[in-house]
Amino acid sequence: MTTASPDLNARRRRIELSRVASDHIDVLVVGGGITGAGVALDAASRGLSVALIEAEDLAFGTSRFSSKLVHGGLRYLATGDIATARESARERHLLMTAIAPQRIRPLPQLLPFAPGVSLRQRAAGGVGMVIGDLLRLHARTPRTTLPGPHPVSRRTAQRLVPALEPHRLRGGMLGYDGQLVDDARLVVAVARTAASLGARILTRVRATGLHGGGAAAEDALTGERFGIRARSVINATGVWAGTLDGSIAVRPSRGTHLVLDGAALGHPSAALTIPVPGSISRYVFALPQLDGHVIVGLTDEDAPGPIPRVAQPTETEIAFLLGNVNRVLATPVRREQVRGAFAGLRPLVDTGGQSTADISRRHLVSASETGFVTVLGGKLTTYRQMAEDAVDLAVHVRGLVAAPSRTKSLRLVDDAAAEPSEPLVPGVGLTHGEVESAVCAEGAMTADDVLDRRTRVGLVDLDRSRARNAVTELVAHVLDELG
């Protein structure tokens, strides 16, 4: 197994891109989201030669638009999908104890016993948390990592979420789940770990056609077209998977989130878990972040038609989220208090259901008639299992010689170290050192890469506009120095 530097940058991309067209590699991965990065890591860790190509940037699509939860599948328990919940709990355990414990923290989640939360919803939520704790126990996650659920008093509920309406509040149920420090940075960490094992991570390279023996590709920066020869190909392009594999039916579902100042909810120390009226399986969450913001989400809306480059929230979805969270607050959050909003498209396997909310989140791994493998569906928490299944199938279908998967115990590399430095723009939490590190070690090539995927400054509209010019200038300067 090859060992190399984990650092990704334009210089390394240029060198590895010049070689990939003349080599014959074991595994070509198409797609640079969490699933594609996970596939590249799994394959490289088995001793296979690997290249990953991504048309845009790492974490460009759905992977950066999650709720940033590594969760045990509470909603799947409510719908009776025990298998998915069990898989989620197992993968959460691996992430929090072996793979990325430094990137995930236990997050308390409060189900308030408030007007508007019915007795049925309170009972279902409480039972779900207890069953979820049994799955935690089955996965062998220690209580020191994830404490057990328990009822809390009105006073404790108010302390955890000060903005709750106190009138007729009857306490609540408190459970715990895993929260990522950042979803996009997890993708980058997985890709850097794959690179440290010899995988070639090539962003801005678009696949124009796939077949069992490789792909036709185009360098998006120069327009140069070339072929890549590979003994196996794995399509991990998410909602775009159907454009490369006509046998796959993808049904995108739009999930929208809002970004609020923490002050709007009294700087909560626990997440709010609010059942959608009439449902015991759908919730709106208000999730406190380490940077002081609160993310409110999420929707589950059918998104038919052409796949947009970047999905956009609708005003109807924004109103839905605000309306649900405001049902339990003393002072409603107003539309003008929303500091940012974002939407991602879930790559669901189309099973013909009436609503995307009813479609299973189980993943699909299949081989096309021409011999390449497509992996689709699932969710961020289970990316590792999806990757293992995809590589297993590719090894079987294409007759590759490879060791078993070892990613259950393979720890991700740490973030690239940023030199201490002054803030780049006053009032925006971004330093010169962070930008330089993003470009030199984390593969960022544009200001958007830095603002939207290596940091999350871009989630707040005003901060993004204030920082953009300075980041653009510094990225250009660092790229010139790289040569």
C-alpha positions in Angstrom: 0.0 0.0 0.0 1.4 3.4 -1.1 2.0 6.1 1.5 2.2 9.7 0.5 1.5 13.2 1.7 -2.2 13.9 2.3 -1.9 17.5 1.0 -3.9 18.4 -2.0 -3.2 21.4 -4.2 -3.0 22.7 -7.7 0.6 21.6 -8.2 -0.1 18.0 -7.1 -3.3 18.0 -9.3 -1.2 19.1 -12.4 1.4 16.4 -11.9 -1.1 13.6 -11.2 -3.4 14.7 -14.1 -0.5 14.5 -16.5 0.1 10.8 -15.5 -3.4 9.4 -15.2 -4.1 9.4 -18.9 -1.1 7.1 -19.5 -1.6 4.7 -16.6 -3.9 1.7 -16.3 -5.4 2.0 -12.8 -7.4 -0.5 -10.7 -10.3 1.8 -9.7 -11.7 5.0 -11.2 -14.1 6.8 -8.9 -16.4 9.4 -10.5 -17.8 12.0 -8.0 -16.1 13.9 -5.2 -18.8 14.0 -2.5 -18.7 12.0 0.7 -19.6 8.7 -1.1 -17.0 9.1 -3.8 -14.3 10.2 -1.4 -15.2 7.2 0.8 -15.0 4.8 -2.2 -11.5 6.2 -3.1 -10.4 5.7 0.5 -11.8 2.2 0.8 -10.2 1.1 -2.5 -6.8 2.7 -1.7 -6.7 1.2 1.7 -7.1 -2.3 0.1 -3.9 -1.7 -1.9 -5.7 -0.8 -5.2 -4.5 2.0 -7.4 -7.1 4.7 -7.5 -8.0 7.9 -9.2 -11.0 10.1 -8.3 -12.4 12.6 -10.7 -14.8 15.4 -9.8 -16.4 17.9 -12.2 -16.4 20.7 -9.7 -14.8 20.7 -6.2 -14.8 18.3 -3.3 -18.2 18.4 -1.4 -19.6 20.6 -4.2 -23.1 18.9 -4.1 -25.3 17.4 -1.5 -22.5 16.5 1.0 -22.0 20.2 2.1 -25.8 20.8 2.5 -26.6 18.2 5.3 -27.9 18.9 8.8 -24.3 18.0 10.0 -25.7 15.2 12.1 -24.1 11.8 12.5 -27.3 10.2 13.7 -28.8 6.9 14.8 -31.9 7.1 12.7 -34.7 8.3 15.0 -37.1 8.9 12.0 -36.3 5.5 10.6 -37.4 3.9 13.9 -40.7 5.8 13.7 -41.4 4.4 10.2 -40.4 0.8 11.3 -37.2 0.8 9.2 -35.1 -1.0 11.9 -32.4 -2.1 9.4 -31.6 1.4 8.4 -31.6 2.6 12.0 -29.3 -0.2 13.0 -26.9 0.5 10.2 -26.9 4.2 11.1 -26.2 3.4 14.8 -23.3 1.1 13.9 -21.7 3.6 11.5 -22.2 6.4 14.0 -20.3 4.3 16.5 -17.4 3.8 14.2 -17.2 7.5 13.3 -17.4 8.7 16.9 -15.0 6.1 18.4 -12.5 5.1 15.7 -12.7 7.0 12.4 -13.2 10.7 13.2 -13.8 11.2 17.0 -12.1 14.6 16.7 -14.7 15.8 14.2 -17.9 14.8 16.0 -19.3 15.9 19.3 -22.3 14.6 21.3 -25.3 16.9 20.8 -28.2 17.0 23.3 -31.5 17.1 21.5 -34.6 18.3 23.3 -38.2 17.2 22.4 -40.2 19.9 24.3 -43.5 18.9 25.9 -45.1 22.1 24.7 -48.5 23.1 23.2 -48.5 22.0 19.6 -46.6 18.8 20.4 -49.3 16.2 20.8 -49.4 13.5 23.4 -48.9 10.9 20.6 -45.9 12.8 19.3 -44.4 13.0 22.8 -44.9 9.3 23.4 -43.5 8.3 20.0 -40.5 10.6 20.4 -39.8 9.3 23.9 -40.1 5.7 22.8 -38.0 6.3 19.8 -35.2 7.8 21.9 -35.3 4.8 24.2 -35.2 2.3 21.3 -32.4 4.4 19.7 -30.5 4.0 23.0 -30.9 0.2 22.7 -29.3 0.5 19.2 -26.5 2.6 20.7 -26.0 -0.2 23.2 -26.1 -2.9 20.5 -23.4 -0.9 18.5 -21.4 -0.8 21.8 -21.1 3.0 21.8 -20.2 3.9 25.4 -22.4 6.3 27.4 -19.3 8.5 27.8 -19.5 9.1 24.1 -23.3 9.3 23.9 -25.3 9.7 27.1 -28.6 8.0 27.5 -32.0 9.7 27.0 -34.0 11.0 30.0 -36.9 13.2 30.8 -36.1 16.8 31.9 -38.1 19.4 33.9 -39.6 22.6 32.6 -36.7 24.5 34.3 -34.1 22.4 32.6 -35.8 22.6 29.2 -35.9 26.4 29.5 -32.2 26.5 30.5 -31.2 24.4 27.5 -33.3 26.4 25.0 -34.0 29.8 26.6 -36.3 31.0 23.8 -38.9 28.3 24.5 -42.4 29.6 25.3 -42.7 28.9 29.1 -46.5 29.0 29.1 -47.8 25.4 29.5 -44.3 24.0 28.9 -44.2 20.6 30.7 -40.5 19.8 30.4 -39.4 17.4 27.7 -37.4 14.4 26.7 -33.6 14.8 26.2 -31.7 12.5 23.9 -28.2 12.6 22.3 -26.8 12.2 18.8 -23.6 13.0 17.0 -22.9 16.4 15.4 -20.2 17.0 12.8 -18.1 20.1 13.3 -18.5 20.4 9.5 -19.8 18.1 6.7 -17.7 19.6 3.9 -14.6 19.3 5.9 -15.3 15.7 6.6 -15.3 15.1 2.8 -12.0 16.9 2.5 -10.6 14.8 5.3 -11.7 11.5 3.7 -10.2 12.6 0.4 -6.9 13.7 2.0 -6.7 10.3 3.8 -7.2 8.6 0.5 -4.5 10.7 -1.0 -2.1 9.7 1.8 -2.6 6.1 0.7 -1.8 7.0 -2.9 -5.2 7.9 -4.4 -5.1 10.6 -7.0 -7.8 13.2 -6.2 -8.5 15.2 -9.3 -11.1 18.0 -9.1 -12.3 20.0 -12.1 -12.2 16.9 -14.2 -15.5 15.9 -15.8 -16.5 12.4 -16.9 -18.2 12.7 -20.3 -18.8 8.9 -20.6 -18.3 5.8 -18.6 -17.7 2.1 -19.6 -16.4 -0.9 -17.8 -12.9 -0.2 -18.9 -12.6 3.4 -18.0 -14.0 6.8 -18.9 -13.8 9.7 -21.3 -12.9 12.8 -19.4 -12.3 16.5 -19.9 -10.1 18.9 -17.9 -12.6 21.7 -17.0 -9.8 24.2 -16.6 -8.2 23.7 -20.0 -10.8 21.9 -22.1 -8.4 19.1 -22.8 -10.1 15.8 -23.5 -8.5 12.4 -22.7 -9.3 8.8 -21.8 -8.7 7.1 -18.5 -8.1 3.4 -18.5 -9.3 1.5 -15.4 -10.0 -2.1 -14.5 -13.1 -1.0 -12.7 -15.2 2.2 -12.6 -17.5 3.3 -9.7 -20.1 6.0 -10.4 -20.7 8.0 -7.1 -22.1 11.1 -8.6 -25.2 11.3 -6.4 -28.2 13.1 -8.0 -26.3 13.1 -11.3 -25.8 9.3 -11.3 -28.6 8.8 -13.8 -26.9 10.9 -16.4 -24.1 8.4 -16.5 -26.1 5.2 -15.9 -29.4 5.1 -17.7 -30.5 2.0 -15.8 -30.7 4.0 -12.6 -33.8 5.9 -11.6 -33.0 8.8 -9.3 -35.7 10.8 -7.5 -34.1 14.0 -6.1 -35.5 15.4 -2.9 -34.7 19.0 -1.8 -33.7 19.5 1.8 -33.6 23.2 2.8 -32.0 24.7 5.9 -31.9 28.2 7.4 -29.0 29.9 9.2 -29.9 32.1 12.3 -27.9 34.0 14.9 -27.8 32.0 18.1 -29.3 35.0 19.9 -32.6 34.4 18.0 -33.1 31.3 20.2 -31.3 32.6 23.3 -28.0 30.9 22.5 -29.3 27.3 23.1 -27.0 24.6 24.3 -29.3 21.8 23.0 -31.0 21.2 19.7 -34.7 21.6 19.4 -36.5 18.6 18.0 -40.0 19.7 16.8 -42.4 17.2 15.3 -44.2 18.4 12.1 -47.9 18.7 12.8 -49.7 15.3 12.4 -46.5 13.3 12.0 -44.4 11.0 14.2 -41.6 10.5 11.7 -40.9 14.1 10.4 -39.2 16.7 12.5 -37.8 20.2 12.2 -34.5 20.7 14.0 -32.9 23.8 15.4 -29.3 22.9 15.7 -26.7 25.0 17.6 -23.3 25.3 15.9 -19.9 25.8 17.4 -19.6 29.2 15.6 -22.6 30.6 17.4 -25.2 30.1 14.7 -28.2 27.9 14.7 -29.2 25.9 11.6 -32.9 25.2 11.2 -33.9 22.3 8.9 -35.1 20.5 7.1 -37.6 20.1 4.3 -38.3 17.0 2.1 -39.7 18.2 -1.2 -39.9 16.5 -4.5 -37.5 18.1 -7.0 -38.4 16.9 -10.5 -36.9 18.2 -13.7 -33.3 19.1 -14.7 -30.7 18.9 -11.9 -29.5 22.4 -11.0 -25.8 23.0 -10.5 -26.7 24.3 -7.0 -30.2 23.9 -5.6 -31.9 26.9 -4.2 -34.3 27.2 -1.2 -37.9 28.4 -1.9 -39.8 31.0 0.1 -42.4 28.4 0.8 -39.8 26.1 2.4 -38.4 29.0 4.4 -41.8 29.8 5.7 -42.5 26.2 6.5 -39.3 26.0 8.7 -39.9 29.2 10.4 -43.5 28.3 11.1 -42.6 25.0 12.7 -39.9 26.3 14.9 -42.0 29.4 15.9 -44.7 27.1 17.3 -42.7 26.5 20.5 -40.9 29.9 20.9 -41.9 32.8 23.1 -40.8 35.3 20.5 -41.2 34.2 16.8 -38.2 34.4 14.5 -38.9 36.8 11.7 -38.1 36.3 8.0 -35.6 39.2 8.1 -33.6 37.5 10.9 -32.7 34.7 8.5 -29.0 35.3 7.8 -28.6 32.6 5.2 -30.4 29.6 3.6 -29.2 26.6 1.6 -30.6 23.6 -0.1 -29.2 20.2 -1.1 -30.7 17.4 -3.2 -30.9 13.9 -1.7 -30.0 11.3 -4.3 -32.9 8.9 -3.5 -33.5 5.7 -5.4 -36.9 6.1 -7.2 -39.2 3.3 -5.9 -42.4 5.0 -7.1 -43.6 6.1 -3.7 -46.1 8.9 -3.3 -43.8 11.2 -1.4 -40.0 11.5 -1.1 -40.4 11.5 2.6 -41.7 7.9 2.4 -38.7 6.7 0.2 -36.3 4.5 2.1 -32.8 5.9 2.8 -31.2 2.5 2.2 -28.5 2.7 -0.4 -28.3 0.8 -3.7 -25.2 -0.6 -5.3 -25.5 -2.1 -8.8 -23.5 -3.1 -11.8 -24.5 -1.7 -15.2 -24.6 -3.8 -18.4 -21.3 -2.3 -19.5 -19.6 -3.3 -16.3 -19.3 -0.2 -14.2 -20.7 0.1 -10.7 -23.1 2.7 -9.4 -23.7 3.5 -5.8 -26.7 5.7 -4.9 -29.0 6.7 -2.0 -28.0 6.3 1.6 -26.9 9.3 3.7 -23.8 10.9 5.1 -23.7 8.8 8.3 -23.5 5.6 6.3 -21.0 6.7 3.6 -18.4 4.2 4.8 -20.6 1.2 4.5 -21.8 2.4 1.0 -18.2 2.7 -0.1 -17.3 -0.7 1.2 -20.3 -2.3 -0.6 -19.4 -0.5 -3.9 -15.8 -1.6 -3.8 -16.8 -5.2 -2.9 -19.0 -5.3 -5.9 -16.4 -3.8 -8.2 -13.8 -6.3 -7.0 -16.3 -9.1 -7.7 -17.6 -8.0 -11.1 -14.2 -7.0 -12.5 -12.1 -9.8 -10.9 -9.7 -7.5 -9.0 -7.3 -8.8 -6.4 -7.8 -6.8 -3.3 -7.6 -7.1 0.5 -10.8 -6.9 2.5 -12.0 -3.4 3.6 -10.2 -1.9 6.5 -12.0 1.4 6.9 -13.8 0.4 10.1 -10.7 1.1 12.1 -8.9 3.5 9.7 -8.7 6.9 11.4 -8.9 10.0 9.2 -6.0 12.4 8.9 -6.2 15.6 10.9 -7.0 18.9 9.3 -4.1 20.7 7.6 -2.5 23.0 10.2 -3.0 26.7 9.6 -0.4 29.2 10.8 -1.8 31.6 13.4 -2.5 34.9 11.7 -4.6 38.0 11.7 -8.3 38.0 10.5 -8.5 38.5 6.8 -11.6 40.7 7.1 -12.6 42.4 10.4 -15.7 40.8 11.9 -15.5 37.7 9.7 -14.1 34.5 11.3 -11.5 33.8 8.6 -7.7 34.3 8.8 -4.9 34.5 6.2 -3.5 31.2 7.5 -6.8 29.4 7.0 -7.0 30.5 3.4 -3.4 29.6 2.7 -3.9 26.2 4.2 -7.0 25.6 2.2 -5.2 26.3 -1.0 -1.8 24.6 -0.2 -3.1 21.5 1.6 -6.8 21.0 1.1 -7.2 21.4 -2.7 -9.0 24.7 -2.8 -8.6 26.6 -6.1 -11.1 29.4 -6.0 -12.6 31.8 -3.5 -15.8 29.8 -3.6 -13.9 26.7 -2.6 -12.6 28.5 0.4 -15.8 30.3 1.4 -18.3 27.5 0.7 -16.4 24.2 1.3 -13.2 24.6 3.2 -14.8 27.1 5.6 -18.5 27.9 6.0 -18.3 31.6 5.9 -20.5 31.5 2.8 -23.5 30.2 4.7 -24.0 33.8 6.0 -24.8 36.0 3.0 -23.4 39.2 4.5 -20.2 37.6 5.6 -19.7 36.0 2.2 -20.0 39.3 0.4 -17.7 41.1 2.8 -14.9 38.5 2.5 -15.1 37.6 -1.1 -12.7 40.2 -2.7 -10.0 39.6 0.0 -10.3 35.8 -0.4 -10.1 36.0 -4.2 -6.9 38.1 -4.0 -5.2 35.8 -1.5 -6.2 32.6 -3.3 -4.7 34.0 -6.6 -1.5 35.0 -4.7 -1.1 31.6 -3.1 -1.7 29.8 -6.5 0.9 31.9 -8.1 3.4 30.9 -5.4 2.6 27.2 -6.0 3.5 27.7 -9.6 
